[in-house]
Amino acid sequence: MRNERLRIAVAAGGWTHATLAAQAGVDAKTVERWLNLGRTPRRVTAFAVAELLGEDVFVLWPELRQSKATRSVSPELVALYERRADVPVSLFADLMAQARQRIDVLVYAGLFLHEGYPRLRELLRERAGEGCAVRIAVGDPDSLNVRQRGSEEKFGHGIESRCRLALMHYAPLGQLAGVELRTHGTTLYNSLYRADDQFLVNAHVWGANAYGAPVWHLRRNGDGGMFDMYAESFDAVWATAVPVQGG
């Protein structure tokens, strides 16, 4: 089916198949298919062509309205929680208990784990004893970024003491083979909890406490997805973090 709206716009602007194709970065045969067969270009290309023609992209290709609304959700997204407080602590513990290769934790304090699951330290000790590599990065209580976060969350100096308490909880693990404990002073955009190919990502929202911010549960599905993005983010922070003495 011919695209009459597009044909009129092309003719009115004095465009040929070749000139429009050259400006849009496609070949002339592609433009011909848009015009004569009613094919729809990729979204980015469609917007560029509409701008060239001085037309509304949705007038030229009305179907793009629907395709935008029905865009699929990432296949890596297992669940989305409105608040961290809605996530049972047992989920964090269960994922770590199932891990066989790697457990990564990036937080400022994350004391809710110890408070909600008192066996956390023993669980990590067990996993490390069975060959699972454990990396834990806790906020440096003397970091300006940690202090700033406390101010933004209305904690005052509370977050600094919580970082120190978190270090006390984890410190005994630092003597174990397979466990690394570090402190970091980075801006914490997300708290990350990794167990092998699964992540729990606790977003941080300015002015809100972490327990009131969303969490998404991801499961790795191939290369280059959301999971890999957060894994790379953890590695980047880890590279700047300072090993805890004896850890």
Beta strands, then each sheet from edge to edge (+ up, - down):
strand 1: 77-81
strand 2: 102-106
strand 3: 133-139
strand 4: 179-184
strand 5: 190-195
strand 6: 198-203
strand 7: 215-219
strand 8: 242-243
sheet 1: 1+ 7- 6+ 5- 2+ 3+ 4+ 8-
end
